[in-house]
Amino acid sequence: MGTRHLLASFLVALVTTMLNAQTTPAPVVVTIDVSQTRDPIHPFMYGMFTELLSNMFENGIWAEMLSDRKFFYPVNNSEQLVPRNTKRHQNRWRPVGGEENIVMDSCYIYVGKHSPKVIAPGSTPTGIKQAGMWLRKGKTYSGRVVLYGDPLMRVEVSLIWGTTPAERQTITIESLTSAYEKYPLEFTAGGDTNNGYIEIVTKNKGTFGIGAVSMMPADNSIHGFRKDMINILKQMNSGIYRWPGGNFVANYDWRHGIGDPDERPPRYDYAWNTVESNDVGTDEFIIMCHLIHVEPYICVNIGLGDSFSAAQWVEYCNGAPNTPMGKWRANNGHTQPYHVTYWGIGNEMYGQWQLGHMSIEHYSLKHNFFAEDMRAVDSTIKFVASGASIYEASTTARHHRQPLYAKLPYEYMSPDDWSGNLLKGSLPNIDYLAEHIYSVFNGYFDGTRQEWVNDQNTPLLEQIRRTPSRIKGMVEAVQEYEKRIPGMKEKNLDCWVDEWVAGGGRGFGNTLGIAFSLNELFRHSDYIMMGAFTGFTSLYTANDVAASMSSKGMLFKLYREYMGIIPVAVGGYSPVPALKGTIGVDIPTDVAGVPTYPLDVLATMNEARTKLTISIVNPTETTQSAKFDLGKTKVSTQATVRVLATDSVTNENRPGEAPIITVRESQMKWLPEIKVAPYSITIYEVDIK
């Protein structure tokens, strides 16, 4: 071989070596010390937040197929809803025949403020219809309609899946009376469509009224909930669900969600500018909790509500059948008390966006009033106070104070330190202190300029580190309260992060962010007892006829099933770089995470301390190498590895299709050094000798 060829070969080899050095990072050393442990991870850490918002329940997990089934809105051909409705999935009732033949009767009402009355000329089918129903051939759909009318009136109720007369099934209802009565409906679709509809008409001359209509898939509903979604949520074993909100709860009257669902009035939700049907109320929520094996956590209305109503709600849930509210519950078919232990007093009352927003002084007083009245009904219940440390108060200031009237960060125990003043004024009536974490993922707070800096080019790794930073900041704040507030440290008050989200955008990037956040929650198990991810609908992907577990659901299921409950110390030699931001607003005093950058590593043991489980999250697009140093701890020669990974951060599973993101499990020899796939969450499990 000539000199030129030798030189060329040498250069190729050199370039290849340099490229490999660039694409194969040096191993990240992970030190694990099982002798240093924290408090056990409570099952409530895997909790979920739910709210009667958008399509979480209506046209979501609740199996009802019809929108506005109790006619909050008039039946007409208008393209505009007044008042507006922000629900993404909202179908409309439209006239069949002339619009002038449909009158919204405010005198003879079945439920709500009016009911549609059909005045039929007899020359053409006249009535109402609603389109947008997903129907599948051979599937049975059952429901009911509430009608009154002239005694000779014949009303035809049809399920329609096509345009020809043969593509419909019709039920004829005769012998109407002057009083509203319920009539059962059952149809079997003869074809597939995503735009089927129900039609309620008459061909006779005369008058009839419609009080309410309902339609559910017969084979995919269980106690009114979609069976496919319930089966997914049950696998999460989430520990606890918070309900009914959220911003919504500040104008919620729990009594509107009790009794015959058809007679529960639809009400406008001024928090989210939408309509709540009240089909899912207290009894349904408790049933849902039983179906998926979680503890119910109910938040009461301290915004526009009163302590007497909250105490009645406690009695409805927990009172004996001979108490006034317990008797009402029993009459609604639930004889035994529900024994709801955990009660949140209000939601985000520090925010000017909240209905009934009040000062911290007034909230502290009102919290005490509520706690005293509710505890008088049931002395065993536990109270969660709606807190906001200086981190939460500073972060949410961007929503409603422009320009800022006070310099950020707020000072501890200043008038703007909501949690500090709440703890000072209400500590005896607080069992747990709540914090919400909605971080700014594409930006940071510049303390010098006193403004939020928008940065849409924020790298993925920085986005997903924002929530862990806020979690650590919250813990730092609680530690500060322990120094400043008498009795706080002795009470050993646990934090409930009962609303939180993670960065990473959509798809698997967000799943990686959730994993980072869960790891940080678990690292502070001595201060944090509960987390409620916003919200449970992220655990699946769904359309009107199918649901599949999402990568987020797979992550929660993976952690819940295989992570240990005793966190152990993790260290390393790859410090986590500081994020841009301001201490006390969006970043903590000490950087969140562990020094295993860019990986995030959490190690836990099972209760018997016989298994070591290591979670390794790789949010980068390159394969990483992790090298473990267990010190004097001896482990078995075999390990189980479970990997949740994908080749793109935008990937997500689709409803009704084979999942593209799944957990892959394998057995391998224990290796002190392993390769960690790009965009992955790996659970490495080994026996401790």
C-alpha positions in Angstrom: 0.0 0.0 0.0 1.4 3.4 -0.9 2.1 6.3 1.4 -0.9 8.2 0.2 -3.2 5.3 0.9 -1.7 4.8 4.4 -2.2 8.5 5.1 -5.8 8.5 3.8 -6.6 5.4 5.9 -5.0 7.1 9.0 -7.1 10.2 8.4 -10.3 8.2 8.0 -9.6 6.3 11.2 -8.8 9.5 13.0 -12.0 11.3 11.9 -14.1 8.1 12.8 -12.5 8.1 16.3 -13.3 11.8 16.7 -16.9 11.4 15.6 -17.4 8.4 17.9 -16.0 10.4 20.7 -18.5 13.1 20.0 -21.5 10.8 19.7 -20.6 8.4 22.6 -20.3 10.5 25.8 -18.2 9.4 28.6 -20.0 7.2 31.2 -22.0 9.0 33.8 -21.0 7.7 37.2 -23.9 7.0 39.6 -23.1 6.4 43.2 -25.8 4.7 45.3 -25.7 4.4 49.1 -28.6 2.2 50.4 -27.7 3.1 54.0 -29.0 6.7 53.5 -32.8 6.6 53.0 -35.8 9.0 53.1 -39.4 8.4 54.3 -41.3 5.8 52.2 -43.0 7.1 49.1 -46.7 7.3 49.8 -49.1 5.7 47.3 -50.8 9.1 47.0 -47.7 10.4 45.1 -49.2 8.8 42.0 -52.5 10.6 42.4 -54.5 12.4 39.7 -56.3 15.7 39.4 -59.8 15.8 37.9 -62.1 18.7 37.2 -65.5 19.1 35.7 -63.8 20.9 32.9 -63.8 20.7 29.1 -64.2 17.1 28.0 -62.7 15.3 31.1 -66.1 13.9 31.9 -68.6 15.2 29.3 -67.9 13.6 26.0 -64.9 12.1 27.7 -64.8 9.4 30.4 -68.6 9.7 30.9 -70.2 7.5 28.3 -73.0 9.9 27.4 -73.0 10.5 23.6 -75.2 13.5 23.4 -74.2 17.1 24.1 -76.5 19.6 25.9 -78.9 16.7 26.6 -81.0 18.8 29.0 -81.2 21.8 26.6 -79.3 24.6 28.3 -79.1 26.3 24.8 -82.1 27.0 22.6 -82.7 24.7 19.6 -82.1 26.8 16.5 -79.9 27.2 13.4 -77.6 29.9 14.8 -73.9 29.3 14.5 -73.2 31.1 17.7 -73.7 29.8 21.3 -74.8 32.4 23.8 -73.3 32.4 26.3 -70.2 30.9 24.7 -69.0 27.4 25.4 -65.3 26.6 25.5 -65.8 22.8 25.3 -63.8 21.3 22.4 -66.3 18.5 21.9 -69.7 20.1 21.7 -72.5 19.1 19.4 -75.7 21.1 18.8 -79.4 20.4 18.7 -80.9 21.7 15.4 -84.5 22.0 14.2 -86.1 19.5 11.9 -88.6 21.4 9.8 -89.0 25.1 10.4 -87.1 26.8 13.2 -90.2 28.7 14.0 -91.8 25.4 15.1 -89.4 25.0 18.0 -90.2 27.2 21.1 -88.1 27.2 24.2 -90.8 27.0 26.8 -89.9 28.8 30.1 -93.3 28.0 31.7 -93.6 24.2 31.5 -90.1 23.3 32.3 -88.7 19.8 32.9 -85.2 20.9 34.2 -83.2 24.1 33.9 -84.5 27.3 32.7 -86.5 26.1 29.6 -87.5 23.0 27.6 -88.1 22.7 23.9 -91.7 22.6 22.8 -92.4 21.3 19.2 -95.5 22.9 17.5 -96.0 20.6 14.5 -98.0 21.7 11.4 -98.5 18.1 10.4 -97.5 18.5 6.8 -93.8 17.5 7.3 -91.6 15.8 9.9 -91.1 18.4 12.7 -88.8 18.2 15.7 -85.1 18.2 16.6 -81.9 16.4 15.8 -78.3 16.2 16.9 -75.5 15.0 14.6 -71.9 14.1 15.3 -72.4 10.7 16.9 -69.8 8.0 16.2 -71.7 4.8 15.5 -70.4 1.3 14.7 -72.2 -1.5 12.9 -73.8 -4.1 15.2 -73.3 -2.0 18.3 -76.2 -1.5 20.6 -77.0 2.0 22.0 -79.5 2.5 24.9 -80.9 5.5 26.5 -84.1 7.3 27.2 -86.2 10.4 26.3 -88.5 12.5 28.5 -91.6 13.7 26.7 -95.1 15.1 27.1 -97.6 16.0 24.5 -101.1 15.7 23.0 -102.6 12.3 23.6 -102.9 11.5 19.9 -99.4 12.5 19.1 -97.0 9.9 17.7 -93.3 10.8 18.2 -90.6 9.0 16.2 -87.2 8.7 17.7 -84.6 7.5 15.2 -80.9 6.6 15.2 -79.5 7.4 11.8 -76.2 6.2 10.2 -76.7 7.1 6.6 -78.7 9.1 4.1 -81.2 6.4 2.8 -84.4 5.4 4.6 -82.9 2.0 5.2 -80.0 3.5 7.2 -82.0 4.3 10.3 -83.8 2.5 13.1 -86.9 4.2 14.5 -88.9 3.8 17.7 -92.4 5.1 17.8 -93.8 6.5 21.0 -97.5 6.9 21.4 -100.1 7.8 24.0 -98.3 10.8 25.4 -99.7 12.5 28.5 -99.8 16.0 29.7 -97.0 15.3 32.2 -93.4 14.6 31.4 -92.7 10.9 31.3 -89.6 8.8 30.5 -89.5 6.4 27.6 -86.7 3.8 27.1 -84.7 3.7 23.9 -82.5 1.0 22.4 -81.0 0.9 18.9 -78.6 -1.3 17.0 -76.6 0.6 14.4 -76.6 -1.0 10.9 -73.4 0.8 9.7 -70.3 2.7 10.6 -70.2 6.5 10.7 -68.5 9.3 12.6 -71.5 11.6 11.9 -74.5 9.7 12.9 -77.4 11.4 14.5 -80.5 11.1 16.6 -83.8 12.6 15.5 -86.9 13.2 17.5 -89.9 14.2 15.3 -93.6 13.9 14.7 -95.5 13.8 11.4 -98.8 14.6 13.2 -100.3 18.0 13.8 -100.1 19.0 17.4 -97.7 19.8 20.3 -95.1 17.8 22.3 -92.3 18.8 24.6 -88.9 17.2 25.2 -87.4 17.3 28.8 -84.2 15.4 28.4 -82.5 12.8 26.1 -79.7 10.3 26.8 -77.8 7.8 24.7 -74.9 5.6 25.7 -73.1 2.6 24.1 -74.6 -0.5 25.8 -71.4 -2.5 25.7 -68.9 0.2 26.6 -70.4 1.8 29.7 -70.2 0.7 33.4 -72.2 2.8 35.8 -72.3 5.5 33.2 -68.5 5.5 32.6 -66.7 4.3 29.5 -65.5 0.8 30.2 -62.4 1.1 28.1 -61.2 4.2 29.9 -62.0 2.7 33.3 -60.0 -0.4 32.5 -57.0 1.8 31.6 -57.2 3.9 34.8 -57.6 0.9 37.0 -54.2 -0.3 35.8 -52.5 2.9 37.1 -53.3 2.1 40.8 -53.1 5.9 41.3 -53.8 6.0 45.0 -56.0 9.1 45.1 -58.1 11.4 42.8 -58.9 15.0 43.5 -62.3 16.3 42.4 -64.3 18.4 41.3 -61.6 21.0 40.7 -60.0 23.3 40.1 -61.2 26.8 39.1 -64.6 25.2 38.5 -65.3 24.5 42.2 -65.5 28.2 43.2 -69.0 28.3 41.5 -70.1 24.7 42.1 -73.1 23.8 44.1 -72.7 20.1 45.0 -76.5 19.7 45.4 -77.0 20.3 41.7 -75.1 17.0 41.1 -77.4 14.8 43.3 -80.5 12.7 42.5 -82.0 11.7 39.2 -79.5 12.8 36.5 -82.2 13.9 34.2 -83.5 16.3 36.8 -80.2 17.8 37.7 -80.1 21.3 36.2 -77.4 22.3 33.7 -75.5 25.3 35.0 -73.1 27.8 33.4 -69.6 27.5 34.6 -68.3 31.1 34.9 -64.8 29.9 35.7 -64.2 28.2 32.3 -67.1 29.8 30.3 -68.8 26.5 29.5 -71.9 24.5 30.6 -71.9 21.8 33.2 -74.6 19.2 32.8 -74.2 17.9 36.4 -74.5 14.3 35.1 -71.4 13.4 37.1 -71.8 14.4 40.7 -70.7 13.2 44.1 -72.2 9.7 43.9 -70.8 9.1 40.4 -67.4 10.3 41.5 -67.3 8.0 44.4 -68.4 5.1 42.2 -65.6 5.9 39.8 -63.1 5.9 42.6 -64.4 2.4 43.7 -64.1 1.2 40.1 -60.5 2.2 39.7 -59.6 1.5 43.4 -58.5 5.0 44.5 -59.2 7.2 47.5 -61.6 10.1 46.9 -60.4 13.6 47.7 -63.1 16.2 47.5 -62.5 20.0 47.2 -65.2 22.2 48.6 -66.4 25.6 47.3 -64.9 28.3 49.5 -65.0 30.9 46.7 -68.7 31.7 46.3 -69.7 28.9 48.7 -70.4 28.8 52.4 -69.3 26.6 55.3 -72.9 25.4 56.0 -73.1 23.9 52.5 -69.6 22.3 52.9 -70.6 20.7 56.2 -73.8 19.4 54.5 -71.6 17.9 51.8 -69.5 16.1 54.5 -72.7 14.7 56.0 -74.0 13.6 52.6 -70.8 11.6 52.1 -70.1 10.4 55.6 -73.3 10.7 57.6 -75.4 7.8 58.9 -78.6 7.1 57.0 -80.6 8.7 59.9 -78.9 12.1 59.4 -80.7 14.6 57.1 -78.0 14.4 54.4 -77.3 10.7 55.0 -81.0 10.0 54.4 -80.8 11.9 51.1 -77.8 9.8 50.1 -79.7 6.6 51.1 -82.7 7.7 49.1 -80.4 8.1 46.1 -79.5 4.5 46.4 -76.4 4.6 48.6 -77.2 3.4 52.1 -73.7 3.1 53.5 -71.6 6.2 54.2 -68.7 6.8 51.8 -66.2 7.7 54.6 -64.4 10.3 52.6 -61.4 11.3 54.7 -59.6 14.0 52.7 -61.2 17.4 52.1 -59.6 20.4 50.3 -60.8 23.8 51.5 -60.9 25.9 48.3 -58.7 26.2 45.3 -56.2 28.8 44.4 -58.0 31.6 46.2 -54.8 33.7 46.0 -55.4 34.1 42.3 -57.4 37.0 40.9 -58.7 34.7 38.2 -60.6 32.8 40.9 -64.3 33.4 41.5 -64.6 34.7 45.0 -60.9 35.6 45.2 -60.1 37.1 48.6 -57.2 38.4 50.6 -55.1 36.0 52.6 -56.5 37.4 55.9 -60.1 36.6 54.8 -59.1 33.2 53.4 -57.4 32.3 56.7 -60.6 33.2 58.6 -62.8 31.4 56.1 -60.6 28.3 56.2 -61.1 28.2 59.9 -64.9 28.6 59.7 -65.1 25.8 57.1 -62.8 23.5 59.1 -64.8 24.0 62.3 -68.2 23.5 60.7 -67.1 20.4 58.7 -65.3 18.8 61.6 -68.4 19.2 63.7 -70.1 16.8 61.3 -67.2 14.3 61.2 -64.2 14.7 63.5 -62.2 12.1 61.6 -61.8 14.0 58.4 -58.5 15.6 57.3 -58.1 19.1 55.8 -55.9 20.2 52.9 -55.3 23.9 52.9 -55.0 25.8 49.6 -51.5 27.1 49.9 -49.1 29.1 47.7 -45.5 29.5 48.8 -43.5 32.5 47.6 -42.6 30.3 44.6 -46.2 29.8 43.6 -47.3 33.3 44.5 -44.4 34.8 42.5 -45.0 32.6 39.5 -48.7 33.2 39.3 -48.2 36.9 39.7 -47.6 37.0 35.9 -51.2 36.2 35.3 -52.9 39.2 36.8 -50.5 41.9 37.8 -49.0 43.9 35.0 -46.9 45.8 35.8 -45.9 44.0 39.0 -46.8 46.0 42.0 -44.2 44.5 44.2 -40.7 43.3 43.5 -40.2 39.5 42.9 -39.4 37.3 44.7 -41.8 38.1 47.5 -40.3 38.1 51.0 -41.2 35.4 53.4 -44.0 36.3 55.8 -44.8 39.5 53.7 -48.4 40.2 52.8 -47.8 38.4 49.5 -46.5 35.2 51.1 -49.8 33.3 51.0 -48.7 30.1 52.6 -46.7 31.8 55.3 -49.7 33.9 56.4 -52.1 31.0 56.1 -49.9 28.8 58.3 -49.6 31.6 60.8 -53.3 32.1 61.0 -54.8 28.6 60.5 -52.1 26.0 61.5 -54.4 24.2 64.0 -57.0 23.6 61.2 -54.5 22.4 58.6 -53.5 18.7 58.2 -51.8 19.1 54.8 -50.6 22.1 52.8 -51.3 22.2 49.1 -49.2 23.7 46.4 -49.8 23.9 42.6 -47.0 23.8 40.2 -47.6 25.2 36.7 -44.1 26.2 35.6 -43.0 28.5 32.8 -41.3 26.0 30.5 -40.3 28.3 27.6 -38.8 31.1 29.6 -37.6 32.4 32.9 -37.9 35.3 35.3 -35.2 38.0 35.1 -34.9 39.4 38.6 -32.9 42.4 37.4 -35.4 43.4 34.7 -38.3 42.3 36.9 -40.0 40.6 33.9 -40.7 37.2 32.4 -38.4 36.4 29.5 -40.0 34.4 26.7 -37.7 31.9 25.0 -39.4 29.6 22.5 -36.1 28.0 21.7 -35.6 26.6 25.2 -34.0 23.1 24.8 -36.0 20.1 25.8 -33.8 19.2 28.7 -34.2 22.7 30.2 -38.0 22.6 29.7 -38.4 19.3 31.6 -36.2 20.5 34.5 -38.6 23.4 35.3 -41.1 21.5 37.3 -38.4 19.7 39.4 -37.0 23.1 40.2 -40.3 24.3 41.4 -40.8 21.2 43.5 -37.4 21.7 45.2 -38.2 25.4 45.7 -41.5 24.5 47.4 -39.6 22.2 49.8 -37.1 25.0 50.6 -40.0 27.3 51.3 -41.6 24.8 53.8 -38.2 24.4 55.5 -38.1 28.2 55.9 -41.6 28.2 57.3 -40.5 25.6 59.9 -37.9 28.2 61.1 -40.3 31.1 61.2 -43.7 29.8 62.3 -44.1 28.5 65.9 -45.4 24.9 66.0 -44.8 24.3 62.3 -41.8 22.0 62.6 -43.4 20.1 65.5 -46.5 19.4 63.5 -44.4 17.8 60.7 -46.9 19.0 58.1 -46.9 17.1 54.8 -47.2 18.9 51.4 -49.8 17.9 48.8 -48.8 18.9 45.3 -52.4 18.4 44.2 -52.0 20.0 40.8 -48.9 19.8 38.7 -47.8 19.5 35.1 -44.4 18.8 33.4 -42.5 20.3 30.6 -41.4 18.7 27.3 -44.1 19.7 25.0 -46.4 17.1 23.6 -45.9 13.4 23.0 -43.0 11.4 24.6 -41.1 14.6 25.4 -43.8 15.4 28.0 -43.5 11.8 29.3 -39.8 12.3 29.9 -40.7 15.5 31.8 -43.2 13.7 34.0 -40.5 11.1 34.8 -38.1 13.9 35.9 -40.8 15.4 38.0 -41.8 12.1 39.7 -38.2 11.5 40.5 -37.9 14.9 42.2 -41.2 14.4 44.1 -39.9 11.0 45.4 -36.5 12.6 46.5 -38.5 14.7 48.9 -40.7 12.0 50.4 -39.9 13.3 53.9 -41.8 16.5 53.0 -44.2 15.5 50.2 -47.0 12.9 50.8 -49.2 13.4 47.7 -49.1 14.5 44.1 -52.0 14.9 41.7 -51.0 15.1 38.1 -53.2 17.4 35.9 -54.9 15.3 34.8 -56.1 11.7 34.4 -57.1 12.2 30.8 -53.4 12.2 29.9 -53.1 8.5 30.9 -54.9 7.5 27.7 -55.5 8.6 24.1 -59.1 8.4 23.0 -61.7 9.2 20.4 -65.5 8.6 20.6 -65.2 4.8 20.2 -61.7 3.7 21.3 -59.1 4.4 24.0 -55.5 3.2 24.4 -53.0 3.7 27.1 -50.7 6.6 26.4 -47.0 6.7 27.0 -47.8 8.8 30.1 -50.1 6.1 31.4 -47.4 3.5 30.7 -44.9 5.6 32.7 -47.2 5.9 35.7 -48.1 2.2 35.5 -44.4 1.2 35.2 -43.4 3.3 38.2 -46.3 2.2 40.3 -45.7 -1.5 39.7 -41.9 -1.7 39.8 -40.4 1.3 41.7 -39.6 0.6 45.3 -41.0 2.7 48.1 -37.8 3.7 50.0 -35.7 6.3 48.3 -32.0 5.9 48.8 -29.1 8.4 48.3 -27.9 8.9 44.7 -24.8 10.9 43.9 -22.3 11.3 41.1 -19.6 13.5 39.5 -21.7 15.2 36.7 -23.2 18.4 38.4 -26.5 19.6 37.1 -26.0 23.1 35.5 -28.0 26.0 36.9 -31.1 27.1 35.1 -31.8 30.7 34.2 -34.2 32.3 36.6 -34.6 33.9 40.0 -34.3 32.2 43.3 -37.7 32.4 45.1 -39.6 32.7 41.8 -38.7 29.9 39.4 -35.5 28.3 40.6 -34.5 27.0 44.1 -31.4 28.0 46.1 -29.8 24.6 45.3 -30.1 23.1 41.9 -32.8 20.3 41.7 -31.9 16.8 40.6 -28.8 14.7 41.3 -25.2 15.1 39.9 -25.7 12.5 37.1 -26.3 15.1 34.3 -27.7 14.8 31.6 -29.4 11.6 33.0 -31.8 11.8 35.9 -31.4 8.9 38.3 -33.6 7.8 41.2 -32.8 4.7 43.4 -35.3 3.0 45.7 -35.6 -0.2 47.7 -38.7 -2.3 48.4 -40.2 -2.3 51.9 -38.3 -5.5 52.8 -35.1 -3.9 51.5 -34.3 -6.9 49.4 -34.5 -5.3 46.0 -32.8 -2.3 44.5 -34.6 -0.4 41.7 -32.9 2.2 39.7 -34.8 4.6 37.4 -32.6 6.2 34.7 -34.2 8.9 32.5 -32.3 9.9 29.3 -33.9 13.0 27.7 -31.2 13.3 25.1 -31.2 12.1 21.5 -27.9 10.2 22.0 -27.2 6.9 23.7 -25.7 7.5 27.2 -23.7 5.2 29.4 -24.3 4.9 33.2 -21.7 3.4 35.5 -22.9 2.3 38.9 -20.9 2.5 42.1 -22.9 0.7 44.9 -20.1 1.0 47.5 -20.2 -2.0 49.9 -23.6 -3.2 48.8 -23.6 -6.6 47.1 -26.2 -7.5 44.5 -27.2 -10.6 42.6 -25.7 -11.4 39.2 -29.0 -11.2 37.4 -31.0 -8.0 36.7 -34.4 -7.2 35.2 -34.5 -4.3 32.8 -37.7 -2.5 31.7 -37.4 0.2 29.1 -40.0 2.7 27.9 -38.5 4.5 24.8 -39.2 5.9 21.4 -37.1 7.3 18.5 -38.9 10.7 18.5 -40.1 13.0 21.3 -43.2 13.8 19.3 -44.4 10.2 19.2 -47.5 9.1 21.1 -49.8 6.1 21.0 -53.1 6.4 19.1 -56.6 5.3 20.1 -57.6 1.9 18.7 -54.2 1.2 17.1 -51.3 -1.0 18.2 -49.1 1.1 20.6 -45.9 2.4 19.1 -44.5 3.1 22.6 -44.5 0.1 24.9 -42.5 -1.2 27.9 -39.8 -3.7 26.8 -38.7 -6.2 29.5 -35.6 -8.3 29.5 -33.3 -10.3 31.7 -29.6 -9.6 31.7 -26.5 -10.0 33.8 -25.9 -7.3 36.4 -23.5 -4.9 34.8 -22.0 -2.0 36.7 -22.1 -0.1 33.4 -25.0 -0.1 31.0 -26.0 1.7 27.8 -29.1 4.0 28.2 -31.1 4.4 25.0 -32.0 7.9 23.7 -35.3 9.3 24.8 -35.9 6.6 27.3 -37.0 5.7 30.8 -35.3 2.6 32.1 -36.1 0.7 35.3 -33.1 -1.5 36.4 -34.0 -4.0 39.1 -31.6 -6.2 41.0 -31.7 -8.3 44.3 -29.7 -7.1 47.2 -27.7 -9.8 48.9 
